[in-house]
Amino acid sequence: MNQQTEFMFQQALQALQNGNVKYGESILLGLLKSSPKYFPALHVMGLSRARAEDHLGALQYFQKAVKINSSDAGLQYNLAKAYSALDRHRESLPHHVQATKLAPQNPEGWLNYGKSLSFLKRYSEAISNYEESLRLNPNYFEACINLGMVFIAQGEFLKAFEYCQHAIKLQPASYEAWVKFAGVLLSLYRYGEAVIASERAIELDPTSCEAYIVGGMANAELHQIPIALTLFERALSINPNEDYLLGRIVNMKRQIASWENLESLTRQLINDIKFGKKVCPPGSTLVFDDSAELQSLAAQIWVQDKLGLVTQRSIARKKGTNEKIRLAYFSSDFREHPVGELMQKIIELHDRSKFHVLGFFLNQKSGDGVERNLESLFDESINISELSDVEAEKLIDSHNIDIAIDLNGYTDGNKTQLFAKRVAPIQVNYLGYAATMGCNFFDYIIADKNAIPEDKQAQFSEVVAYMPDCFFPATFDVLGEDSDDIPSRVSQGLPADGVVFACFNNIFKISPAIFTIWMKLLKAVPDSVLWISSARPETVQNFRTYAQVQGVAPERLIFADRVPSKADHLRRIRNVDLFLDTPNYNAHTTAAEFLSVGVPVLTLSGNTFAGRVAESQLLTLGVPELIAKSEEEYLNKALDFATDQTRLNQIKEKLQILRMSSPLFNIAAYVKNLEILYLQMQNRQE
C-alpha cells in the first residue's frame, strides 16, 4: 500500500468519524475503484453501510473482504452480524464460529453468536454462548438480558427471573431490564409485581409499546379489564402493527361489552388474518367470526410464528410395551372450571383393566375441591406448572405415554410447545378447544357428525375421530322435578311473573348483533326479562346503556349473583323459561347444564365446531325444534315460545322425558364409546 492510498484511507476514516458519511464513503469508493481488493476500504465501507442500516450493502462489502482475508476476527464478527440483521441467521453461524475461534476472549462475539442461535430456537446452544460471554465479563448487562430472554423461551422462568433481576442491579434505570423482568413475573403468575415492573418500564420509556402490552396482560389476569384495555390501546397508538395486539384489544372489548368501534376493528382483524398477518391469537377467532377456514388460518399463522422451527421428536411404542394403554390428560383447568368439572366422571369411569390414566396438571395448585377430587381419581397426578419445558419433557417421557390428550388447545395456560415436540406417539385435541389446532402434531380431534359434519373435515388439520352420539360429556346428574327444591324467582332478583329469558354464556360471547335481537324480543314480550350471568360493574352499565338506547328499560336486564356451589346454580336456573344461546361460540357446558334441568335452549346453527356444539346436544337429545338456521328464525322461534304458553309447556315436558333416557346424559355409555376411540387410535398406531 503506497503512502497516497494510506493518506486517502485516513482521510476517509476522519470524515466518517466526523459524521460526513457521504464524503468519507466517496473517498473509499474511489480507492476501491483503483484497488478493488483493498481490504481496509472494503471492511470500513461495510461498517459504514451497517451504521446506515443498509445491511444488504454492508453484507456485500464484507463478503468481498472475507475472500481476501478470512482470518480477521473483526470482519468475521461483522459479517455474522450483517447476516443476522437480514434475518439470515443460519448463514451467520459459520462466521460466528470463526469470530469466536479467532477472538475467544471477546464477550461480544459470544453474545452475538448466542443471539443468532436464539432466533433459530437452538436455545441450549444459545445459553452456552451467553454464559461464556458472561464468564468473560461478569457485569455484561446485555448477556444477562439475553440469558433471561432465552430462559423465558425455554419456560425456565425461575432462571429467567434470576438473570433479569441481576440485569436490573447492573442498570437500575434500564427500560429493557424492567420490561423483561415484568414479562418473567407475568409468566411466574406474580401478576401484581408484573404490573409494578411494567409501570416502572413505562416511566423509563413511555414511547415503547412492550411495557404497555405486558402491563395489559398482567392487569387482564387480575381481572382489571378496563385498565388492560387502556394499556393495549396505548400500545396500539405507538405501534399499530404490533403482533397480536389488535386481537387482544378486540378480546378485551368483548369481555366488558365495550362495543364502540368493535365492528370496524373486527372487520380489520378478519381481513388481516386473511392476508396472513399476525394480528390475533387463534382462540379469539372462535368468537367473532363464523368461519372454520378463518380459525384454521389464524391457528396456522400462530403455529408458524411461535413454533415454526420446533422439531418433533420421534416417539414409538412397540406393541405390548405397556401392559395397559397409558392415557395422559393435560390441562391447566383441573380445578373449579368447566373442563375440570366435566372430567371428573370420565376419569372415574375409565376401565382400569384396559387403561392406566394419568393427569398432568398445568395449573398452579388451587386447593379447591375439584382439583383434590381429580388428584384422587387419576392413577397418577403430576403437576408440571413450575417445571421448565426441558424438565417437563424429561418427566413426561419417563411415564411412557401411549396417548396424550390435550384439554387446552389454545386456551389460557396451554403447553402447546410440549405437544409440538411430541410427548406421545398419539396426540389428541379434545373438549377444551372446539376448533382445529392448525398444525401437524395433533393426530386427532374428537367430535361428532353434528358438531363437525363429514363434509367439513378438510377444515381440520387433525383426523376427526367421531363419537356415535354427542361428543360433549354432559356429566351433570339429571335432577328430578321436585318444585320444592327450586329457589323462588324473587329470591334470585327475578319478577314473580312474566317470561324469564336467560343467557349465562361468558360475556365475551355476546355480540352487538345478538344483543339487538334480544332487545327486539324483550320489546315484543311485555313483562319479560333477560337474566345474564354475573358481570363486572362496568359491563353491567354498558349492557344497560345499550338496552336503553334500543328502547328497553335497563332494569329488565337482571344480572345473576354468584352462588356457593354447582348444585345451587343448577337449582336456581330452573326458574328460566327459555335459554337464548349465542352464535359463533355457543353455550357448551352451559347448554348441558340448562338441558339437564329441563330448560329449553334455543340455539342458532353455525358453520364452525364451536358454533355447533349446542346444536349437537339438542339433536342428540331429540329436540331439533330448538335449532334456528337464521337470525330471523331464531327471533321468531323465541317469540313463539314466549307468547304461546302451551307450546312452551310442551317443549319443557318433552325435555323432562327425553333427558331421563337420552344418551346425552348417559355418561357411562359415553366413556365406553370414548374408550373405543382410544383403542382404535392405538390399534392404528401399532
C-alpha positions as CSV (number, residue, x, y, z in Angstrom):
1,M,0.0,0.0,0.0
2,N,1.5,3.3,-1.0
3,Q,1.5,6.5,1.1
4,Q,-1.1,8.2,-1.1
5,T,-3.5,5.3,-0.6
6,E,-2.9,5.3,3.2
7,F,-3.4,9.1,3.3
8,M,-6.7,8.9,1.4
9,F,-7.8,6.0,3.7
10,Q,-7.1,8.0,6.8
11,Q,-9.0,11.0,5.3
12,A,-12.0,8.7,4.8
13,L,-11.8,7.4,8.4
14,Q,-11.7,11.0,9.7
15,A,-14.6,12.0,7.6
16,L,-16.7,9.1,8.8
17,Q,-15.8,9.8,12.4
18,N,-16.9,13.4,11.9
19,G,-20.2,12.3,10.6
20,N,-19.5,13.2,7.0
21,V,-20.6,9.9,5.7
22,K,-21.2,10.9,2.1
23,Y,-17.7,12.3,1.7
24,G,-16.0,9.5,3.6
25,E,-17.7,6.8,1.5
26,S,-16.9,8.7,-1.7
27,I,-13.1,8.5,-0.8
28,L,-13.4,4.8,0.0
29,L,-15.3,4.1,-3.3
30,G,-12.5,6.0,-5.2
31,L,-9.9,3.8,-3.5
32,L,-11.9,0.6,-4.4
33,K,-12.2,1.7,-8.0
34,S,-8.5,1.8,-8.4
35,S,-7.8,-1.1,-6.0
36,P,-10.9,-3.4,-5.8
37,K,-9.3,-5.8,-3.4
38,Y,-8.2,-3.2,-0.9
39,F,-9.2,-4.9,2.3
40,P,-9.4,-2.0,4.8
41,A,-11.6,0.0,2.4
42,L,-13.9,-2.9,1.9
43,H,-14.2,-3.6,5.6
44,V,-14.8,0.1,6.5
45,M,-17.3,0.5,3.7
46,G,-19.2,-2.4,5.2
47,L,-19.1,-0.9,8.6
48,S,-20.4,2.5,7.2
49,R,-23.2,0.8,5.4
50,A,-24.2,-1.2,8.5
51,R,-24.3,2.0,10.6
52,A,-26.6,3.5,7.9
53,E,-28.8,0.3,8.3
54,D,-28.1,-0.7,4.8
55,H,-27.4,-4.2,5.9
56,L,-27.5,-5.7,2.4
57,G,-24.9,-3.2,1.2
58,A,-22.8,-4.0,4.3
59,L,-23.1,-7.7,3.6
60,Q,-21.9,-7.3,0.1
61,Y,-18.7,-5.4,1.2
62,F,-18.0,-7.9,4.0
63,Q,-18.4,-10.8,1.6
64,K,-15.8,-9.3,-0.7
65,A,-13.5,-8.6,2.2
66,V,-13.6,-12.1,3.7
67,K,-12.5,-13.5,0.3
68,I,-9.3,-11.5,0.8
69,N,-8.7,-12.1,4.5
70,S,-10.8,-14.7,6.3
71,S,-8.6,-14.7,9.4
72,D,-9.7,-11.2,10.6
73,A,-11.8,-11.7,13.7
74,G,-13.5,-8.3,13.5
75,L,-14.5,-9.0,9.9
76,Q,-16.0,-12.4,10.7
77,Y,-17.9,-10.8,13.6
78,N,-19.3,-8.0,11.4
79,L,-20.1,-10.4,8.6
80,A,-22.1,-12.6,11.0
81,K,-23.9,-9.5,12.3
82,A,-24.8,-8.4,8.8
83,Y,-26.4,-11.8,8.0
84,S,-28.3,-11.6,11.3
85,A,-29.6,-8.1,10.6
86,L,-31.1,-9.5,7.4
87,D,-32.7,-12.4,9.4
88,R,-30.4,-14.8,7.6
89,H,-29.4,-16.3,10.9
90,R,-28.5,-19.8,9.6
91,E,-26.0,-18.2,7.2
92,S,-24.5,-16.2,10.0
93,L,-23.4,-19.3,12.0
94,P,-20.2,-20.2,10.3
95,H,-18.9,-16.7,10.7
96,H,-19.9,-16.6,14.3
97,V,-17.9,-19.8,14.8
98,Q,-14.9,-18.2,13.1
99,A,-15.2,-14.9,15.1
100,T,-15.3,-16.7,18.4
101,K,-12.4,-19.0,17.3
102,L,-10.2,-16.1,16.2
103,A,-11.1,-13.9,19.2
104,P,-12.2,-16.2,22.1
105,Q,-11.8,-13.5,24.7
106,N,-14.3,-11.2,23.1
107,P,-17.6,-11.4,25.0
108,E,-19.5,-9.6,22.3
109,G,-18.6,-12.3,19.8
110,W,-20.2,-15.0,22.1
111,L,-23.2,-12.8,22.7
112,N,-24.0,-12.2,19.1
113,Y,-23.4,-15.9,18.3
114,G,-26.0,-16.7,21.0
115,K,-28.5,-14.2,19.5
116,S,-28.4,-16.0,16.2
117,L,-28.9,-19.3,17.8
118,S,-31.8,-17.9,19.8
119,F,-33.5,-16.8,16.6
120,L,-33.1,-20.3,15.3
121,K,-34.6,-21.6,18.6
122,R,-31.4,-23.5,19.3
123,Y,-31.8,-22.5,22.9
124,S,-29.4,-24.8,24.7
125,E,-26.5,-23.7,22.4
126,A,-27.5,-20.1,22.8
127,I,-27.3,-20.4,26.6
128,S,-23.8,-21.8,26.4
129,N,-22.7,-18.8,24.3
130,Y,-24.4,-16.3,26.6
131,E,-22.8,-18.0,29.6
132,E,-19.4,-17.8,28.0
133,S,-19.9,-14.1,27.3
134,L,-20.9,-13.5,30.9
135,R,-17.9,-15.5,32.2
136,L,-15.6,-13.2,30.2
137,N,-17.5,-10.2,31.5
138,P,-19.5,-10.9,34.7
139,N,-21.1,-7.4,34.5
140,Y,-22.1,-7.7,30.9
141,F,-25.7,-6.3,31.0
142,E,-26.7,-7.5,27.5
143,A,-25.6,-11.1,28.2
144,C,-27.8,-11.1,31.4
145,I,-30.8,-9.8,29.5
146,N,-30.4,-12.3,26.7
147,L,-30.0,-15.2,29.1
148,G,-33.2,-14.1,30.7
149,M,-35.0,-14.0,27.4
150,V,-33.8,-17.4,26.3
151,F,-34.8,-18.9,29.6
152,I,-38.2,-17.4,29.1
153,A,-38.4,-19.1,25.7
154,Q,-37.4,-22.4,27.3
155,G,-40.0,-22.0,30.0
156,E,-37.3,-21.8,32.7
157,F,-38.9,-18.8,34.4
158,L,-37.0,-19.1,37.7
159,K,-33.7,-18.9,35.9
160,A,-35.0,-16.1,33.8
161,F,-36.1,-14.3,37.0
162,E,-32.5,-14.6,38.3
163,Y,-30.8,-13.1,35.3
164,C,-33.4,-10.3,34.7
165,Q,-33.0,-9.3,38.4
166,H,-29.2,-9.2,38.0
167,A,-29.6,-7.0,34.9
168,I,-31.6,-4.5,36.9
169,K,-28.9,-4.5,39.6
170,L,-26.4,-3.7,36.8
171,Q,-28.5,-1.0,35.2
172,P,-31.4,0.1,37.5
173,A,-32.6,2.7,35.0
174,S,-32.7,0.3,32.1
175,Y,-36.1,0.1,30.4
176,E,-35.2,-3.2,28.8
177,A,-34.3,-4.8,32.1
178,W,-37.6,-3.7,33.7
179,V,-39.8,-4.8,30.8
180,K,-38.2,-8.2,30.6
181,F,-38.5,-8.6,34.3
182,A,-42.2,-7.7,34.1
183,G,-42.6,-10.5,31.5
184,V,-40.9,-13.0,33.7
185,L,-43.1,-12.1,36.7
186,L,-46.1,-12.5,34.4
187,S,-45.0,-16.0,33.5
188,L,-44.5,-16.8,37.2
189,Y,-48.1,-15.8,37.9
190,R,-46.9,-12.9,40.0
191,Y,-49.3,-10.5,38.4
192,G,-49.3,-7.7,40.9
193,E,-45.5,-7.5,40.8
194,A,-45.6,-7.7,37.0
195,V,-47.9,-4.6,37.0
196,I,-45.4,-2.7,39.2
197,A,-42.5,-3.7,37.0
198,S,-44.3,-2.7,33.8
199,E,-45.2,0.7,35.3
200,R,-41.5,1.2,36.1
201,A,-40.6,0.3,32.5
202,I,-43.2,2.8,31.2
203,E,-41.8,5.5,33.4
204,L,-38.4,4.9,31.9
205,D,-39.6,4.8,28.3
206,P,-43.2,5.9,27.7
207,T,-42.8,5.5,23.9
208,S,-42.1,1.8,23.8
209,C,-45.2,-0.4,23.4
210,E,-43.9,-3.7,25.0
211,A,-44.3,-2.4,28.6
212,Y,-47.9,-1.4,27.9
213,I,-48.6,-4.9,26.5
214,V,-47.0,-6.7,29.5
215,G,-48.9,-4.4,31.8
216,G,-52.1,-5.0,30.0
217,M,-51.7,-8.8,30.1
218,A,-50.9,-8.7,33.9
219,N,-53.9,-6.4,34.6
220,A,-56.1,-8.8,32.5
221,E,-55.0,-11.7,34.7
222,L,-56.0,-9.6,37.7
223,H,-59.4,-9.0,36.1
224,Q,-58.7,-5.3,35.7
225,I,-60.1,-5.4,32.1
226,P,-60.7,-1.6,31.6
227,I,-57.1,-0.9,32.7
228,A,-55.8,-3.7,30.4
229,L,-57.8,-2.3,27.5
230,T,-56.4,1.2,28.0
231,L,-52.9,-0.1,28.1
232,F,-53.4,-2.2,25.0
233,E,-54.9,0.8,23.1
234,R,-51.9,3.0,24.2
235,A,-49.6,0.3,22.8
236,L,-51.5,0.2,19.5
237,S,-51.2,4.0,19.2
238,I,-47.4,3.6,19.4
239,N,-47.2,0.7,17.0
240,P,-50.3,-0.1,15.0
241,N,-48.5,-3.2,13.6
242,E,-47.5,-4.9,16.8
243,D,-48.1,-8.6,16.6
244,Y,-51.4,-9.9,18.0
245,L,-52.2,-6.6,19.7
246,L,-55.4,-5.9,17.7
247,G,-56.8,-9.3,18.6
248,R,-56.1,-8.6,22.3
249,I,-57.9,-5.3,22.1
250,V,-61.0,-6.9,20.5
251,N,-60.9,-9.6,23.1
252,M,-60.8,-7.1,26.0
253,K,-63.6,-5.0,24.5
254,R,-65.8,-8.1,24.2
255,Q,-65.1,-9.1,27.8
256,I,-66.6,-5.9,29.2
257,A,-69.1,-5.3,26.3
258,S,-67.3,-2.2,25.2
259,W,-68.7,-2.1,21.7
260,E,-67.5,1.3,20.4
261,N,-65.6,0.6,17.1
262,L,-65.9,-3.1,17.7
263,E,-67.4,-3.9,14.3
264,S,-64.7,-2.0,12.4
265,L,-61.9,-3.5,14.5
266,T,-63.3,-7.0,13.9
267,R,-63.5,-6.4,10.2
268,Q,-59.9,-5.3,10.2
269,L,-58.9,-8.4,12.1
270,I,-60.6,-10.7,9.7
271,N,-59.1,-9.0,6.7
272,D,-55.6,-9.0,8.3
273,I,-55.8,-12.7,9.1
274,K,-56.8,-13.5,5.5
275,F,-53.7,-11.7,4.4
276,G,-51.6,-13.9,6.8
277,K,-50.9,-11.1,9.3
278,K,-50.0,-11.9,12.9
279,V,-52.9,-10.0,14.5
280,C,-54.9,-12.4,16.6
281,P,-54.3,-15.4,18.9
282,P,-56.3,-18.3,17.4
283,G,-58.6,-18.7,20.4
284,S,-60.1,-15.3,20.0
285,T,-61.3,-16.1,16.5
286,L,-63.9,-18.6,17.8
287,V,-66.0,-15.7,19.0
288,F,-66.0,-13.0,16.3
289,D,-66.4,-15.0,13.0
290,D,-68.4,-18.0,11.8
291,S,-65.7,-19.3,9.5
292,A,-63.8,-22.5,10.2
293,E,-61.4,-21.5,7.4
294,L,-60.5,-18.3,9.2
295,Q,-60.0,-20.2,12.5
296,S,-57.7,-22.6,10.8
297,L,-55.7,-19.8,9.1
298,A,-55.3,-17.9,12.4
299,A,-54.0,-21.1,14.0
300,Q,-51.6,-21.8,11.2
301,I,-50.2,-18.3,11.5
302,W,-49.7,-18.7,15.2
303,V,-48.1,-22.1,15.0
304,Q,-45.7,-20.9,12.3
305,D,-44.7,-17.9,14.3
306,K,-44.4,-19.4,17.7
307,L,-43.4,-23.0,16.9
308,G,-42.3,-23.0,13.3
309,L,-38.8,-24.2,13.9
310,V,-39.6,-26.7,16.6
311,T,-38.5,-30.2,15.6
312,Q,-40.9,-33.1,16.5
313,R,-39.3,-36.0,18.3
314,S,-40.0,-39.5,17.0
315,I,-41.7,-41.4,19.8
316,A,-42.7,-45.0,19.0
317,R,-44.0,-47.7,21.3
318,K,-43.6,-51.3,20.3
319,K,-46.7,-53.4,20.6
320,G,-47.1,-54.8,24.1
321,T,-44.6,-52.3,25.6
322,N,-47.2,-51.2,28.1
323,E,-49.5,-53.8,29.7
324,K,-52.3,-51.3,29.6
325,I,-52.8,-48.3,27.3
326,R,-51.3,-45.3,29.1
327,L,-53.7,-42.3,28.7
328,A,-52.4,-38.9,29.8
329,Y,-54.8,-35.9,30.1
330,F,-53.1,-32.5,30.1
331,S,-54.9,-29.4,31.3
332,S,-54.5,-26.1,33.1
333,D,-58.1,-26.4,34.2
334,F,-58.1,-29.3,36.6
335,R,-59.9,-27.2,39.2
336,E,-63.2,-25.4,39.6
337,H,-63.6,-24.8,35.9
338,P,-66.0,-26.4,33.3
339,V,-63.2,-28.7,32.0
340,G,-62.2,-29.9,35.4
341,E,-65.8,-30.4,36.5
342,L,-66.7,-32.4,33.3
343,M,-63.6,-34.6,33.5
344,Q,-64.3,-36.0,37.0
345,K,-66.8,-38.6,35.9
346,I,-64.8,-39.5,32.8
347,I,-61.7,-40.2,34.9
348,E,-63.7,-42.1,37.5
349,L,-65.3,-44.4,34.9
350,H,-62.3,-45.3,32.8
351,D,-61.9,-49.0,32.5
352,R,-58.7,-49.7,34.6
353,S,-58.4,-53.2,33.2
354,K,-57.5,-51.6,29.8
355,F,-56.2,-48.1,30.7
356,H,-53.8,-46.5,33.1
357,V,-54.9,-42.9,33.4
358,L,-52.5,-40.1,34.2
359,G,-53.3,-36.4,34.8
360,F,-50.8,-33.7,34.0
361,F,-51.8,-30.5,35.9
362,L,-50.5,-27.4,34.1
363,N,-52.1,-25.0,36.6
364,Q,-50.6,-24.0,39.9
365,K,-52.3,-25.8,42.8
366,S,-55.6,-24.2,43.6
367,G,-56.5,-26.4,46.5
368,D,-60.2,-26.4,45.5
369,G,-62.5,-29.4,45.7
370,V,-62.5,-30.3,42.0
371,E,-58.7,-30.3,42.0
372,R,-58.5,-32.5,45.1
373,N,-61.0,-34.9,43.7
374,L,-59.2,-35.2,40.3
375,E,-55.9,-35.9,42.1
376,S,-57.6,-38.8,43.8
377,L,-59.2,-40.1,40.7
378,F,-56.2,-40.2,38.4
379,D,-54.0,-43.2,38.7
380,E,-51.1,-40.7,38.8
381,S,-51.4,-37.0,39.2
382,I,-48.4,-34.9,38.1
383,N,-48.2,-31.1,38.4
384,I,-45.7,-29.6,35.9
385,S,-46.7,-26.0,36.3
386,E,-43.4,-24.9,37.8
387,L,-41.2,-27.0,35.6
388,S,-39.2,-25.7,32.6
389,D,-40.2,-27.2,29.3
390,V,-37.0,-29.2,29.3
391,E,-37.7,-30.6,32.7
392,A,-41.3,-31.3,31.8
393,E,-40.3,-33.2,28.7
394,K,-38.0,-35.4,30.7
395,L,-40.6,-36.1,33.3
396,I,-43.3,-36.8,30.7
397,D,-41.0,-39.1,28.8
398,S,-40.4,-41.2,32.0
399,H,-44.1,-42.0,32.1
400,N,-44.1,-43.8,28.7
401,I,-47.4,-42.4,27.5
402,D,-49.3,-44.0,24.6
403,I,-52.0,-41.4,24.0
404,A,-51.7,-37.8,25.2
405,I,-55.0,-35.8,25.3
406,D,-54.7,-32.0,25.3
407,L,-57.7,-30.4,27.0
408,N,-56.5,-26.9,26.5
409,G,-55.9,-26.2,22.8
410,Y,-55.1,-22.5,22.5
411,T,-56.9,-21.5,25.7
412,D,-55.1,-19.8,28.6
413,G,-52.4,-21.9,30.4
414,N,-51.7,-24.2,27.5
415,K,-48.5,-26.1,26.9
416,T,-48.8,-26.4,23.2
417,Q,-45.0,-26.2,22.8
418,L,-44.6,-29.5,24.6
419,F,-47.0,-31.2,22.1
420,A,-45.2,-29.5,19.2
421,K,-42.1,-31.6,20.1
422,R,-44.4,-34.6,20.7
423,V,-45.0,-36.1,24.2
424,A,-46.6,-39.3,22.9
425,P,-47.0,-41.3,19.7
426,I,-50.6,-40.3,19.5
427,Q,-51.8,-36.8,20.4
428,V,-55.4,-35.8,20.7
429,N,-57.2,-32.4,20.7
430,Y,-60.3,-32.9,23.0
431,L,-63.0,-30.9,24.7
432,G,-61.3,-27.7,25.8
433,Y,-60.9,-26.1,22.4
434,A,-63.6,-26.6,19.8
435,A,-61.5,-25.8,16.7
436,T,-58.6,-27.1,14.8
437,M,-55.1,-26.6,16.1
438,G,-54.0,-26.0,12.5
439,C,-50.7,-28.0,12.9
440,N,-49.1,-31.3,12.1
441,F,-48.5,-32.5,15.7
442,F,-52.1,-33.3,16.7
443,D,-53.2,-36.5,15.2
444,Y,-56.9,-36.5,16.1
445,I,-59.7,-34.2,17.2
446,I,-62.7,-35.8,19.0
447,A,-66.1,-34.6,17.8
448,D,-69.4,-36.0,16.4
449,K,-71.0,-35.7,13.0
450,N,-73.4,-32.9,14.0
451,A,-70.6,-30.8,15.5
452,I,-68.2,-31.5,12.6
453,P,-70.2,-32.7,9.6
454,E,-68.2,-35.1,7.4
455,D,-68.1,-32.6,4.6
456,K,-66.2,-30.2,6.9
457,Q,-63.3,-32.5,7.7
458,A,-61.0,-30.7,5.3
459,Q,-61.1,-27.6,7.5
460,F,-59.2,-29.6,10.2
461,S,-55.5,-30.5,10.3
462,E,-56.4,-33.4,12.6
463,V,-58.2,-36.6,11.7
464,V,-61.7,-36.3,13.1
465,A,-62.5,-39.1,15.5
466,Y,-66.3,-39.4,15.7
467,M,-68.3,-40.3,18.8
468,P,-71.5,-42.1,17.9
469,D,-73.7,-39.6,19.8
470,C,-72.8,-36.1,21.1
471,F,-69.0,-35.7,21.7
472,F,-69.7,-33.4,24.7
473,P,-69.6,-35.2,28.0
474,A,-72.7,-33.9,29.8
475,T,-71.7,-35.3,33.2
476,F,-74.3,-33.5,35.3
477,D,-76.7,-35.5,37.3
478,V,-80.2,-35.1,35.9
479,L,-82.3,-33.5,38.6
480,G,-85.9,-34.6,39.4
481,E,-88.9,-32.4,39.2
482,D,-89.3,-31.6,42.9
483,S,-90.5,-28.0,42.8
484,D,-89.8,-27.5,46.5
485,D,-86.2,-27.7,45.7
486,I,-86.3,-24.6,43.4
487,P,-85.5,-21.3,45.0
488,S,-88.1,-18.7,44.3
489,R,-87.8,-16.3,41.5
490,V,-87.9,-13.3,43.8
491,S,-85.0,-14.7,45.8
492,Q,-83.0,-14.6,42.6
493,G,-83.9,-11.0,41.9
494,L,-86.4,-12.1,39.2
495,P,-90.0,-10.9,38.9
496,A,-92.6,-13.3,40.2
497,D,-94.5,-13.3,36.9
498,G,-93.6,-12.9,33.2
499,V,-91.2,-14.8,30.9
500,V,-87.7,-15.2,32.0
501,F,-85.2,-15.4,29.2
502,A,-81.6,-16.2,30.1
503,C,-78.1,-16.3,28.8
504,F,-75.4,-17.5,31.2
505,N,-72.7,-17.7,28.5
506,N,-69.4,-15.9,29.1
507,I,-69.9,-12.2,28.4
508,F,-67.3,-12.2,25.6
509,K,-69.6,-14.5,23.6
510,I,-72.3,-11.8,23.4
511,S,-72.1,-9.8,20.2
512,P,-73.9,-6.5,19.4
513,A,-75.9,-8.3,16.8
514,I,-77.3,-11.0,19.1
515,F,-78.0,-8.4,21.8
516,T,-80.0,-6.4,19.3
517,I,-82.2,-9.5,18.6
518,W,-82.7,-10.0,22.4
519,M,-83.8,-6.4,22.8
520,K,-86.4,-6.9,20.0
521,L,-87.6,-9.9,21.8
522,L,-87.9,-8.1,25.1
523,K,-89.8,-5.2,23.4
524,A,-92.2,-7.8,21.8
525,V,-92.9,-9.7,25.0
526,P,-94.2,-7.4,27.8
527,D,-93.1,-8.1,31.3
528,S,-90.3,-10.4,30.1
529,V,-86.7,-10.1,31.5
530,L,-83.3,-11.2,30.4
531,W,-81.2,-12.9,33.1
532,I,-77.5,-12.7,32.4
533,S,-74.6,-14.3,34.2
534,S,-72.7,-12.2,36.8
535,A,-70.6,-9.4,35.3
536,R,-68.3,-6.5,36.3
537,P,-69.9,-3.2,37.2
538,E,-68.7,-1.5,34.0
539,T,-70.1,-4.4,31.9
540,V,-73.5,-4.2,33.6
541,Q,-73.5,-0.4,32.9
542,N,-72.6,-1.0,29.3
543,F,-75.4,-3.5,28.7
544,R,-78.0,-1.3,30.4
545,T,-76.9,1.7,28.4
546,Y,-77.2,-0.4,25.1
547,A,-80.7,-1.6,26.3
548,Q,-81.9,1.9,27.0
549,V,-80.6,3.1,23.6
550,Q,-82.7,0.4,21.9
551,G,-85.8,1.3,23.9
552,V,-85.7,-1.3,26.6
553,A,-85.9,-0.4,30.3
554,P,-82.4,-1.1,31.8
555,E,-83.9,-2.9,34.8
556,R,-85.3,-5.6,32.5
557,L,-81.7,-6.9,32.3
558,I,-81.0,-8.8,35.5
559,F,-77.5,-9.9,36.4
560,A,-77.1,-13.1,38.5
561,D,-75.1,-13.2,41.7
562,R,-72.6,-15.9,42.2
563,V,-73.7,-18.9,44.2
564,P,-71.7,-21.2,46.5
565,S,-72.0,-24.4,44.5
566,K,-72.8,-26.0,41.2
567,A,-75.8,-27.7,42.8
568,D,-77.2,-24.3,43.9
569,H,-76.7,-23.0,40.4
570,L,-78.5,-26.0,38.8
571,R,-81.4,-25.5,41.1
572,R,-81.8,-21.7,40.5
573,I,-81.7,-21.9,36.7
574,R,-84.9,-24.0,36.7
575,N,-86.6,-20.6,37.1
576,V,-85.7,-19.9,33.4
577,D,-88.4,-20.3,30.7
578,L,-86.0,-20.1,27.7
579,F,-82.2,-20.0,27.4
580,L,-81.0,-17.8,24.5
581,D,-77.8,-19.1,23.0
582,T,-75.0,-17.1,21.3
583,P,-74.0,-17.7,17.7
584,N,-70.4,-18.3,16.6
585,Y,-69.4,-19.6,20.0
586,N,-72.3,-21.5,21.6
587,A,-73.1,-22.5,25.1
588,H,-71.2,-25.7,25.6
589,T,-71.1,-26.6,29.3
590,T,-73.8,-24.0,30.0
591,A,-76.2,-25.6,27.4
592,A,-75.7,-29.0,29.1
593,E,-76.4,-27.5,32.5
594,F,-79.7,-25.9,31.4
595,L,-80.8,-29.0,29.4
596,S,-80.0,-31.3,32.4
597,V,-82.6,-29.4,34.5
598,G,-85.2,-29.4,31.7
599,V,-84.8,-25.8,30.5
600,P,-85.1,-25.4,26.7
601,V,-82.1,-24.0,24.9
602,L,-82.6,-22.0,21.7
603,T,-79.5,-22.0,19.5
604,L,-78.6,-20.6,16.2
605,S,-76.8,-23.1,14.0
606,G,-73.3,-22.1,12.9
607,N,-70.6,-23.2,10.4
608,T,-67.9,-23.9,12.9
609,F,-67.2,-26.6,15.6
610,A,-67.6,-24.0,18.4
611,G,-70.8,-22.8,16.8
612,R,-72.5,-26.2,16.5
613,V,-71.9,-27.7,20.0
614,A,-75.3,-26.7,21.4
615,E,-76.9,-28.0,18.1
616,S,-75.2,-31.3,18.6
617,Q,-76.6,-31.6,22.2
618,L,-80.1,-30.7,21.1
619,L,-80.0,-33.2,18.2
620,T,-78.7,-35.9,20.5
621,L,-81.5,-35.1,23.0
622,G,-84.1,-35.2,20.2
623,V,-85.3,-31.6,20.1
624,P,-84.4,-30.2,16.7
625,E,-87.2,-27.6,17.0
626,L,-84.9,-25.7,19.3
627,I,-82.4,-25.1,16.4
628,A,-82.7,-22.0,14.2
629,K,-81.0,-21.7,10.9
630,S,-81.1,-17.9,10.6
631,E,-81.3,-14.8,12.8
632,E,-84.9,-14.3,11.7
633,E,-85.9,-17.8,12.6
634,Y,-84.1,-17.5,15.9
635,L,-86.2,-14.4,16.8
636,N,-89.4,-16.0,15.5
637,K,-88.9,-19.2,17.5
638,A,-88.1,-17.3,20.6
639,L,-91.3,-15.2,20.2
640,D,-93.4,-18.3,19.5
641,F,-92.2,-20.0,22.7
642,A,-92.5,-16.8,24.8
643,T,-96.0,-15.9,23.6
644,D,-97.5,-19.4,23.4
645,Q,-97.6,-20.9,26.9
646,T,-98.9,-24.2,25.7
647,R,-96.1,-24.6,23.2
648,L,-93.5,-23.6,25.9
649,N,-95.0,-26.1,28.3
650,Q,-95.0,-28.8,25.7
651,I,-91.3,-28.4,24.9
652,K,-90.5,-28.3,28.6
653,E,-92.5,-31.6,29.2
654,K,-90.7,-33.2,26.2
655,L,-87.3,-32.2,27.7
656,Q,-88.3,-33.6,31.1
657,I,-89.0,-37.0,29.5
658,L,-86.1,-37.1,27.0
659,R,-83.4,-36.0,29.4
660,M,-84.0,-39.1,31.6
661,S,-83.2,-41.6,28.9
662,S,-81.1,-39.6,26.3
663,P,-77.5,-40.7,25.5
664,L,-76.6,-37.1,26.1
665,F,-76.7,-37.7,29.9
666,N,-75.6,-41.3,29.9
667,I,-72.0,-40.7,31.0
668,A,-71.2,-44.4,31.5
669,A,-72.1,-45.2,27.8
670,Y,-70.2,-42.0,26.8
671,V,-67.0,-43.2,28.5
672,K,-67.2,-46.6,26.8
673,N,-67.6,-45.0,23.4
674,L,-64.7,-42.7,24.2
675,E,-62.5,-45.7,25.1
676,I,-63.4,-47.4,21.8
677,L,-62.0,-44.4,20.0
678,Y,-58.8,-44.6,22.1
679,L,-58.5,-48.3,21.4
680,Q,-58.9,-47.7,17.6
681,M,-56.2,-45.0,17.7
682,Q,-53.8,-47.3,19.5
683,N,-54.5,-50.2,17.1
684,R,-53.9,-48.0,14.1
685,Q,-50.6,-46.8,15.6
686,E,-49.4,-50.4,16.2
